[in-house]
Amino acid sequence: MRFGMIRGRATRSRGMVVAVSIVVLTLVALMVTSILNAVVADRTLEAASADSYAYVGDLMSERVATFAGAASDVVEGTASELERHGGAMSDEDLLRALTDRLEREPAVGSIFVATPDGHLTAVAGVEPTGLAAAEDGDAAYTRLLVTPQEGGGSSLVTTRYTEDLEELDTTEAAIEYSVIARAWYQDALANDGVTWTEPYVSARNGEIVVSPVTSVTADGVTAAVVGADLDLDLLGALLEDIPLGSDARAFILTGDGRVVAAPAGAREELRRILGTTDSAPSAADFDLPTVAPTALDQAGEAIRERGDTVSLEREMDADTGLDWILHLEASAEDLTPSINDFQRTAVWVTSLSILMVIVAAVVALRLWRPIRTLRVRAATDALTGLANRYEYARRLRAMLRTAEQSGETILLIALDLDDFKQVNDDHGHDAGDVVLAAVGDSLRASVRQRDLAARVGGDEFVVVMRVSERASAVELARRLRDDVALAILESFHGASGVGATAGFATTATTGYDAHTLQTAADDALVAGKRVRKGRTYAFGHVAGTAGTAGDGAPRDDAGETSRPADSLPGN
């Protein structure tokens, strides 16, 4: 009885281990899936960010190149016009030529012409306020004339004009300014064709400016230097219009990290910084993470992440002639909103799946005992705890299939209780149930876990055992019958007249067909009971083997044999 309880606990423990293992494996699978989704999403995000930045980078580079190209065209056109006039024009003709070009090209904030003797003419457009300048008298243009003085320094004459170039007012001042000492003037002389200056602070308005400049020659001698200041307010508005979300920013930097242009939203910050320095601000002043040009890849760009911000730095196309770097910043969510939505959805789905698995595991564990009880009841005889007829038939076929594949021998023992009806008649069915329960306890204690004991009828039992080559089938069958007979005798005092008869067969004789094996054991049982009850009989041999007498005392009768089943006649 104790062995049967231990085996039942072991079965339950194995079932629990299997259930827990399934739950753990499912959770691990979900977590691995979640991690893989995250990795795939991150890689997709990187690729999508690169694609988005490549598109925006191309778009912004084209815009900046077009904007800067307009200023270069203005400088080249002005230089060509001066060359046609021998390198010099009257003040009136030069004023009209410069204002015409300013009117045609809004990308230029001012145009200036300097001569080797230190004279400078600069014309800038002035945005009108209120009504048009021609109607309200506001200035449309401002001309600056710088003339060097013999004693040093220069005089500055500032004249304001209407849109029709009617003079409004003139002011004059003395300034410390040398045209030929300016960096843009030296750059123009040192280079052939149009060249771009480094960003510098304008002496005219104190703003940061960058200019294309070129020299004009006449008769092989430098006659003038022409330049134009980009309208950085307009360039800032262009940098503000980025298709990357409202928080995206774009800056134009030099190779050493100085700011050429800032978006409109950063213009006030730029002016604040210029109020504390006399040189162009650096990227660090705007907290921009930059890389050295040598850190850019072969395509001339670099993409990096800093917190939730993704930044791109890429060189301007070489054919623009600009050695600037475009710096873009945008949040990862603005770059790839659909992928971020996918990541959030994947996290929610995975979390919900894990929660559902945990809930299912809790429910399964709570239902484990009732479900197992139902399963056991469906396969177990309620009175004896043995397998019922259905479970017996199912397991017998499985055991025979396995044994046939491995070459094992199967022993099937059919047992029938002798004079059991007398117990029910004399003592009632409760007494009969006691006897049957005692038989069940005896069989469970006598068979191994891999063997099978079943109740297939009212007082009919079957035992199926795997038999090794060294074991004796007849000894196993006889000992099993003797144990059952002794258990009946000890069940209660009124069971002394009840005994047990057994018939057995092995697959060595019948083969591995379940019906044939069962029929052979039944035939041995029926034939034996005709000879004498309370004995053990082998298939094909009607003489009983050594057994016990009706009183339970062991004895040997003449004509009985203890030879192994395989050597009995008829096997």
C-alpha positions in Angstrom: 0.0 0.0 0.0 2.8 2.4 0.9 4.5 1.6 -2.4 1.4 2.6 -4.3 1.1 5.9 -2.4 4.8 6.7 -3.1 4.3 5.9 -6.8 1.2 8.2 -6.9 3.1 11.1 -5.4 5.9 10.5 -7.9 3.4 10.6 -10.7 1.9 13.9 -9.4 5.4 15.4 -8.9 6.4 14.5 -12.5 3.1 16.0 -13.8 3.8 19.2 -11.8 7.4 19.4 -13.1 6.1 19.0 -16.7 3.5 21.7 -16.2 5.9 24.1 -14.6 8.5 23.4 -17.3 5.9 24.2 -20.0 5.0 27.5 -18.3 8.7 28.4 -17.9 9.5 27.5 -21.5 6.6 29.6 -22.7 7.7 32.6 -20.7 11.3 32.2 -21.9 10.0 31.9 -25.5 8.0 35.1 -25.1 10.9 37.0 -23.5 13.2 35.8 -26.3 10.6 36.9 -28.9 10.4 40.3 -27.2 14.1 40.7 -27.2 14.4 39.7 -30.9 11.6 42.1 -31.7 13.4 44.8 -29.9 16.7 44.0 -31.7 14.9 43.9 -35.1 13.1 47.1 -34.3 16.3 48.8 -33.2 18.0 47.7 -36.4 15.1 48.8 -38.5 15.0 52.1 -36.6 18.7 52.6 -37.4 18.1 51.8 -41.1 15.0 54.0 -41.2 16.8 56.8 -39.5 19.7 56.6 -42.0 17.2 56.6 -44.9 15.3 59.5 -43.4 18.4 61.5 -42.8 19.8 60.6 -46.3 16.6 62.0 -47.8 16.5 65.1 -45.7 20.3 65.6 -46.0 20.0 65.6 -49.8 17.1 67.9 -49.7 18.7 70.4 -47.3 22.0 70.3 -49.2 20.2 71.1 -52.4 18.4 74.1 -50.7 21.6 75.5 -49.2 23.6 74.9 -52.4 20.9 76.7 -54.4 20.8 79.6 -51.9 24.6 79.9 -51.8 24.8 79.5 -55.6 22.5 82.6 -56.0 25.0 84.7 -54.1 27.9 83.3 -56.2 26.0 84.2 -59.3 25.5 87.8 -58.1 29.3 88.2 -57.4 30.2 86.7 -60.8 27.7 88.9 -62.6 28.9 92.1 -60.8 32.5 91.2 -61.5 31.8 90.7 -65.2 29.9 94.0 -65.4 32.9 95.8 -63.8 35.3 94.1 -66.2 33.2 95.3 -69.2 33.6 98.8 -67.8 37.4 98.5 -67.4 37.3 97.7 -63.7 35.6 100.8 -62.6 32.1 102.5 -62.7 30.8 105.8 -61.6 29.1 106.0 -58.2 25.7 106.4 -59.8 26.1 103.6 -62.3 27.5 101.3 -59.6 24.6 102.1 -57.2 22.0 101.3 -59.9 23.8 98.1 -60.9 24.1 96.8 -57.3 20.5 97.7 -56.4 19.2 95.9 -59.6 21.0 92.8 -58.5 19.7 93.0 -55.0 16.2 93.3 -56.3 16.5 90.2 -58.5 18.2 88.0 -55.8 16.7 88.0 -52.3 19.3 85.5 -51.1 21.8 88.3 -50.9 21.7 90.8 -48.1 24.4 93.2 -49.4 26.9 93.6 -52.3 30.2 95.4 -51.9 33.0 96.5 -54.2 36.4 97.4 -52.9 39.4 98.9 -54.7 43.1 98.5 -54.1 43.4 102.1 -52.9 41.1 101.3 -49.9 37.7 102.6 -51.2 34.6 100.5 -50.5 31.1 100.8 -51.8 28.5 98.6 -50.1 24.8 98.5 -50.9 22.3 96.7 -48.7 18.6 96.2 -49.0 16.4 97.5 -46.2 13.1 95.8 -45.5 10.2 98.4 -45.6 7.8 98.7 -42.7 4.1 99.4 -43.0 3.2 100.5 -46.6 5.6 100.2 -49.5 8.7 102.4 -49.3 7.6 104.5 -52.3 4.4 105.4 -50.6 5.5 106.1 -47.0 9.0 107.4 -47.6 10.8 104.6 -45.8 14.3 103.6 -47.1 14.6 100.7 -49.5 18.4 100.7 -49.8 21.4 101.9 -47.8 24.7 102.7 -49.4 28.0 102.8 -47.4 31.0 104.7 -48.9 34.3 104.1 -47.1 37.1 106.5 -48.0 40.6 106.2 -46.5 42.0 109.4 -44.9 45.5 110.7 -45.2 46.1 110.8 -41.5 44.8 107.3 -41.0 41.4 105.8 -40.5 38.5 106.2 -42.9 35.4 108.2 -43.4 32.1 106.5 -43.6 29.2 108.1 -45.5 25.8 106.4 -45.1 23.1 107.3 -47.5 19.5 106.0 -47.6 17.5 105.7 -50.8 13.9 105.0 -51.7 13.0 102.1 -54.0 13.4 104.5 -56.9 16.9 105.5 -55.7 15.8 108.9 -54.5 18.1 110.1 -51.7 16.4 110.4 -48.3 19.3 111.4 -45.9 23.0 111.2 -45.5 25.2 110.8 -42.4 29.0 110.9 -42.1 31.3 109.4 -39.5 35.0 108.6 -38.9 35.8 105.0 -38.4 38.9 102.8 -37.9 38.5 100.6 -40.9 40.9 99.3 -43.5 39.5 97.6 -46.6 42.7 96.0 -47.7 43.3 94.5 -44.2 40.0 92.6 -44.2 40.1 88.8 -44.5 37.6 88.7 -47.3 39.8 91.1 -49.4 42.9 89.0 -48.9 40.9 85.8 -49.7 39.8 87.2 -53.0 43.3 88.2 -54.0 44.7 84.8 -53.0 42.3 82.7 -55.0 41.2 82.4 -58.6 37.5 82.8 -59.3 34.8 82.9 -56.6 35.8 81.7 -53.2 33.9 81.6 -49.9 35.1 83.4 -46.8 35.1 81.9 -43.4 32.3 83.3 -41.2 33.1 86.7 -39.8 31.3 89.6 -38.0 30.1 92.3 -40.3 31.4 95.8 -39.7 28.1 97.1 -41.2 25.6 95.5 -38.8 27.5 93.4 -36.3 25.9 90.2 -37.6 27.7 87.0 -38.5 28.1 86.8 -42.3 29.7 84.6 -44.9 30.5 85.9 -48.4 31.5 84.7 -51.8 34.2 87.0 -53.1 36.3 87.4 -56.3 38.8 89.8 -57.7 38.4 91.9 -60.9 41.3 92.5 -63.1 41.8 95.1 -65.9 44.9 95.1 -68.1 46.4 92.4 -65.9 46.1 94.4 -62.7 43.7 93.9 -59.9 41.1 96.6 -60.3 38.6 95.7 -57.6 37.3 93.0 -55.3 33.6 92.1 -55.4 31.7 90.3 -52.7 28.2 89.6 -51.4 26.8 88.8 -48.0 24.3 86.0 -47.7 21.0 87.0 -46.1 21.4 84.7 -43.1 17.9 85.6 -41.9 16.5 84.0 -45.0 19.0 81.1 -44.8 17.8 80.6 -41.2 14.2 80.4 -42.3 15.3 77.9 -44.9 17.0 75.8 -42.2 13.9 76.0 -40.0 11.8 74.3 -42.7 12.9 70.7 -42.1 10.5 67.8 -42.8 11.6 66.0 -39.6 9.2 67.2 -37.0 8.8 70.4 -35.0 11.8 69.8 -32.7 14.3 69.2 -35.6 17.1 71.7 -36.0 19.6 72.3 -38.8 22.9 74.3 -38.7 25.6 75.1 -41.3 29.1 74.6 -39.8 32.6 75.0 -41.1 35.0 72.1 -40.9 36.4 73.3 -37.6 33.0 73.6 -36.0 32.2 77.3 -36.3 28.6 78.3 -37.1 27.9 79.7 -40.5 24.1 79.8 -40.2 21.6 78.9 -37.6 17.9 78.2 -37.9 15.4 81.1 -37.3 14.6 79.7 -33.9 18.2 80.1 -32.8 18.8 83.5 -34.3 18.2 85.3 -31.0 20.6 82.9 -29.2 23.1 83.7 -32.0 22.8 87.4 -31.5 23.2 86.9 -27.7 26.5 85.0 -28.2 27.7 87.6 -30.7 27.2 90.3 -28.0 29.9 88.6 -25.9 32.4 87.9 -28.7 33.9 89.5 -31.8 34.2 86.2 -33.7 31.9 83.6 -35.2 30.4 81.3 -32.5 31.3 77.6 -32.3 29.1 74.5 -32.3 29.8 74.1 -28.6 28.1 77.4 -27.9 24.9 75.8 -29.1 25.6 72.5 -27.4 25.9 70.7 -30.8 27.8 67.4 -30.7 30.1 67.5 -33.7 32.7 65.3 -35.2 35.9 66.1 -37.0 35.7 65.9 -40.8 38.1 62.9 -40.6 35.5 61.0 -38.6 33.0 61.1 -41.5 32.5 57.9 -43.5 33.3 57.5 -47.2 30.0 59.1 -48.1 31.0 62.2 -46.1 28.5 61.7 -43.3 28.1 60.5 -39.7 25.0 59.5 -37.8 25.1 59.3 -34.0 22.7 59.1 -31.1 22.7 61.1 -27.9 19.9 60.2 -25.6 16.7 60.5 -27.5 18.2 62.7 -30.2 19.7 61.4 -33.5 22.2 63.7 -35.2 23.6 63.7 -38.8 26.6 65.5 -40.1 27.3 65.5 -43.8 29.5 67.4 -46.1 28.1 69.6 -48.8 28.4 68.1 -52.3 31.8 68.8 -53.8 30.4 70.4 -56.9 28.9 73.2 -54.8 32.4 74.5 -54.0 31.3 74.8 -50.3 33.4 73.2 -47.6 30.6 73.4 -45.2 29.0 70.7 -43.1 25.3 70.3 -42.6 24.3 69.4 -39.1 20.8 68.0 -38.5 19.2 67.0 -35.2 15.9 65.3 -34.6 14.2 63.0 -32.1 14.1 59.3 -32.9 10.3 59.4 -32.7 10.1 62.2 -35.2 12.4 60.3 -37.6 10.5 57.0 -37.6 7.1 57.4 -35.9 5.7 54.2 -37.4 8.6 52.1 -36.1 8.4 53.6 -32.7 4.7 52.8 -32.7 5.6 49.3 -33.7 8.1 49.1 -30.8 5.5 50.3 -28.3 2.9 47.9 -29.7 5.4 45.0 -29.6 6.2 45.7 -26.0 2.5 45.9 -25.1 1.7 42.7 -27.0 4.6 40.8 -25.4 3.7 42.1 -21.9 0.1 41.1 -22.4 1.2 37.7 -23.7 3.4 37.1 -20.7 0.6 38.2 -18.4 -1.8 35.9 -20.1 0.6 33.0 -19.8 1.1 33.7 -16.1 -2.7 33.9 -15.5 -3.1 30.7 -17.5 -0.4 29.1 -15.4 -2.1 30.1 -12.2 -5.5 28.9 -13.4 -3.9 25.6 -14.7 -2.2 25.1 -11.3 -5.5 25.7 -9.5 -7.2 23.3 -11.8 -4.4 20.8 -11.8 -5.7 18.7 -9.0 -9.4 18.6 -10.2 -8.3 17.8 -13.7 -5.9 15.2 -12.6 -8.6 13.7 -10.3 -11.0 13.5 -13.3 -8.3 11.9 -15.5 -7.5 9.4 -12.8 -11.2 8.6 -12.3 -11.7 8.2 -16.0 -8.9 5.5 -16.1 -9.2 4.0 -12.6 -11.6 1.5 -11.0 -13.1 3.5 -8.1 -13.2 0.6 -5.6 -9.8 -1.0 -6.1 -7.7 1.9 -7.4 -6.6 -0.3 -10.4 -6.9 0.5 -14.0 -10.3 0.0 -15.5 -11.2 -2.0 -18.6 -10.7 1.0 -21.0 -7.3 2.0 -19.5 -6.2 -1.6 -19.5 -7.0 -2.1 -23.2 -5.2 1.2 -24.1 -2.1 0.5 -22.0 -1.9 -3.2 -23.1 -1.7 -2.2 -26.7 1.0 0.4 -25.9 3.0 -2.1 -23.9 2.9 -4.7 -26.6 4.0 -2.3 -29.3 7.0 -1.2 -27.2 7.9 -4.7 -26.2 7.7 -5.9 -29.8 10.1 -3.2 -30.9 12.6 -4.0 -28.1 12.2 -7.8 -28.2 10.9 -8.0 -24.5 8.6 -10.7 -23.3 5.2 -9.7 -21.9 3.4 -11.9 -19.3 -0.4 -11.5 -19.0 -2.0 -13.1 -15.9 -5.8 -13.4 -15.6 -7.1 -13.8 -12.1 -10.6 -14.8 -11.0 -11.9 -15.0 -7.4 -13.3 -18.4 -6.3 -16.6 -18.5 -4.5 -16.7 -14.7 -4.3 -20.5 -14.7 -4.7 -20.9 -16.5 -1.4 -19.4 -13.5 0.4 -21.9 -11.1 -1.1 -24.7 -13.6 -0.3 -23.7 -14.3 3.3 -22.2 -11.0 4.4 -23.5 -8.4 1.9 -22.0 -6.3 -0.8 -20.0 -4.2 1.7 -18.1 -7.3 2.7 -17.5 -8.1 -1.0 -16.2 -4.6 -1.5 -13.7 -5.1 1.3 -12.4 -8.3 -0.4 -12.1 -6.5 -3.8 -10.3 -3.6 -2.2 -7.9 -6.0 -0.5 -7.2 -7.6 -3.9 -6.5 -4.2 -5.4 -4.1 -3.3 -2.7 -2.2 -6.6 -3.1 -1.9 -6.2 -6.9 -0.7 -2.5 -6.6 1.9 -3.6 -4.1 3.1 -6.5 -6.2 3.5 -4.9 -9.6 6.2 -2.4 -10.7 5.4 1.1 -12.0 6.0 0.1 -15.6 3.6 -2.9 -15.3 -0.2 -2.9 -15.3 -2.8 -4.2 -12.9 -6.5 -3.8 -13.8 -10.0 -4.8 -12.7 -11.9 -5.9 -15.9 -15.0 -7.3 -14.3 -16.8 -7.9 -11.0 -14.2 -10.3 -9.6 -12.0 -10.5 -12.6 -8.5 -9.0 -12.6 -5.6 -8.8 -15.1 -1.9 -8.2 -14.6 0.5 -7.4 -17.4 4.2 -7.6 -16.7 7.5 -7.2 -18.6 9.6 -10.3 -18.0 13.4 -10.4 -18.3 15.2 -13.4 -19.8 16.3 -14.7 -16.4 12.8 -14.4 -14.8 10.4 -17.3 -14.6 6.9 -16.4 -15.8 5.4 -19.3 -13.9 7.1 -18.2 -10.6 5.9 -14.6 -11.1 2.3 -15.7 -11.8 2.3 -18.2 -8.9 3.7 -15.6 -6.4 1.2 -13.0 -7.6 -1.8 -15.4 -7.1 -0.5 -16.5 -3.7 -0.2 -12.8 -2.6 -3.8 -12.2 -3.7 -5.1 -15.3 -1.9 -3.3 -14.3 1.3 -4.7 -10.7 1.0 -8.3 -12.1 0.6 -7.8 -14.4 3.7 -6.6 -11.4 5.8 -9.3 -9.0 4.6 -11.9 -10.1 7.1 -12.9 -13.3 8.9 -15.8 -14.2 6.6 -13.5 -14.4 3.5 -11.9 -17.7 4.5 -13.9 -19.6 1.8 -12.8 -17.2 -1.0 -9.7 -18.1 -3.1 -8.1 -17.1 -6.4 -7.3 -19.0 -9.6 -4.9 -17.6 -12.2 -4.2 -18.4 -15.8 -1.3 -16.9 -17.7 0.3 -16.6 -21.2 3.3 -14.9 -22.6 4.1 -13.3 -25.9 6.8 -15.9 -26.4 3.9 -18.3 -27.1 1.2 -16.2 -28.6 3.0 -13.3 -30.2 2.3 -9.6 -29.6 -1.4 -9.4 -30.6 -3.4 -8.1 -27.6 -6.5 -10.2 -28.3 -4.6 -13.4 -28.8 -2.6 -12.9 -25.6 -5.7 -12.1 -23.6 -7.6 -15.1 -25.0 -4.8 -17.4 -24.2 -4.6 -16.4 -20.6 -8.4 -16.6 -20.3 -8.4 -20.1 -21.8 -5.7 -21.2 -19.3 -7.8 -19.8 -16.4 -11.1 -21.5 -17.5 -9.4 -24.8 -18.3 -7.6 -24.8 -14.9 -10.7 -24.0 -12.9 -12.3 -27.1 -14.4 -9.4 -29.1 -13.0 -9.0 -27.4 -9.6 -9.5 -23.9 -8.2 -6.9 -22.0 -6.2 -4.1 -22.8 -8.5 -2.0 -21.1 -11.2 -2.2 -22.5 -14.8 -0.1 -21.9 -17.9 -1.7 -21.6 -21.3 -1.9 -25.2 -22.8 -1.2 -26.9 -19.5 -4.3 -27.9 -17.4 -2.3 -29.2 -14.4 -1.9 -26.5 -11.8 1.5 -25.3 -10.6 2.6 -25.2 -7.0 0.1 -23.0 -5.1 -1.7 -22.7 -1.9 -4.5 -24.8 -0.4 -7.9 -23.3 0.3 -6.8 -22.5 3.9 -3.9 -20.5 2.7 -1.1 -23.0 3.8 1.4 -23.7 1.0 1.6 -27.2 -0.3 2.7 -29.2 -3.3 0.3 -31.7 -5.0 1.2 -34.6 -7.1 1.1 -33.9 -10.8 1.9 -30.1 -10.4 5.0 -28.6 -11.8 7.2 -25.7 -11.0 8.9 -25.5 -14.4 9.1 -22.2 -16.2 6.1 -21.3 -18.3 8.1 -21.5 -21.5 8.9 -25.2 -20.9 5.4 -26.2 -20.0 3.6 -28.5 -22.5 1.6 -26.6 -25.0 3.8 -23.4 -24.9 
